[in-house]
Amino acid sequence: MTTFHRILGAVAATGAAALVLSGCVAKSDVGATAAFDVSSTDSDCAVSESTAQSGTLTFAVKNDTDQVSEFYLLAEDGLRIVGEVENIAPAASRTLTVVAQPGDYFTLCKPGMIGEGVGKTAFTVTGDRVAVDGPDADQKQKAVDLYAAFVKDQVGQLVPAVEDFVAAYESGDDETARELFPQVRAYYERIEPVAEALGDLDPRIDYREVDAVAEGLDWTGFHRIEKDLWVPAQDALNADGETPAWQDWVPSTPEERADFGDLLLADVQELYDYVHSDDFTTALDDQGIGGISNGAIALLDEVATGKISGEEDWWSGTDLYDFAANVEGSKMAFSLVQDFATAQGDDGKALVDEIESGYAALEESLAAHGSLADGFVGYSELTEENKREFTDLINALAEPLSQLTGTVLD
């Protein structure tokens, strides 16, 4: 039996059409049909109604600003993108059509196509689940498209966040810069596998000192700035565990701060330009759905190799923020492919259940130490028992997650 027919069989038997793949519209009518008007302004995202019956939903988006805008339908967690329409020119209109399952969503506009957006509003879909028909290839391409939209959204929020962070750093407002540091990095950590595929861009943005020295590179980026913001204590060692951190250390001058800040701004802008380029689209298309699945695995590997040891944010001790963002990014990628695994039958369903349970346990353990919204405790406050618990939970999740790519490509 082909993958296409297995998926159709699973949908017919369980009604489990993918939430995050709902942007792929069936060739035949799917459930109820409803139309909504959306006005994107500089300060609001006004949708004509806030509720709908499950089925095909059409959003006619009018851009009432003087800059290019975007419209998003987000899942309940506010991260997953169920559908989006971008590049809406001033005074122009574009239409987004999705097949929406029952559940809670958010609508959001993003004038200028950067930042957090405006007018984020709850949107509720009621009724029965509807079966989404469509070729397997189309469904998988939709997953790739939605992952691309997620990456663009995160980088779009990273750009202004880095601008605020660098402005505080360059002006000597270290207290503000220290507060912003872990929050800004979360946008980057959610999509880090994308940046890691860009040659020397990730080293320029995110290398630790020990890595830069080992490879003979100029040390720049987040962690170079981090060391200025958290001056090494007299008893601290570098990440190599041998060299005194304060040895030969001289805080950056205002001119040097300006150079490091401007370099980070330029590198993040390069990342933004890339993820909005045809090259990025082509690269994701070439990797296909397996690339998304592997991205979920890679982000969990980031946690296992850096965050658990406390070596990532060596000076600030803000590793748990990176940890949480990596987990969020990994779970996001998993959510885009999980229904393809489920469609493989009982073994696929069992694998998905095991992975979902693994994420839930890891998130629960993290929540005991804080959150991205309210802040985490410093890494030094974790006990050895806490670290072992994290390690065990990551290992328990990594094993079934490592089987995901092979399952979705079966």
Secondary structure, 3 states (H helix, E strand, C coil): CCHHHHHHHHHHHHCCCCCCCCCCCCCCCCEEEEEEEEEECCCCEEECCCEEECEEEEEEEEECCCCCEEEEEECCCCCCEEEEEEEECCCCEEEEEEEECCEEEEEEECHHHCCCCEEEEEEEEECCCCCCCCCHHHHHHHHHHHHHHHHHHHHHHHHHHHHHHHHHHHHCCHHHHHHHHHHHHHHHHHCHHHHHCCCCHHHHHHCCHHHHHHCCCCCCCHHHHHHHHCCCCCCCECCCCCCECCCCCCCCCHHHHHHHHHHHHHHHHHHHHHHCCHHHHHHHHHHHHHHHHHHHHHHHHHHHHHHCCCCCCCCCCCHHHHHHHHHHHHHHHHHHHHHHHHCCCHHHHHHHHHHHHHHHHHHHHHHCCEECCCEECCHHHCCHHHHHHHHHHHHHHHHHHCCHHHHHCC
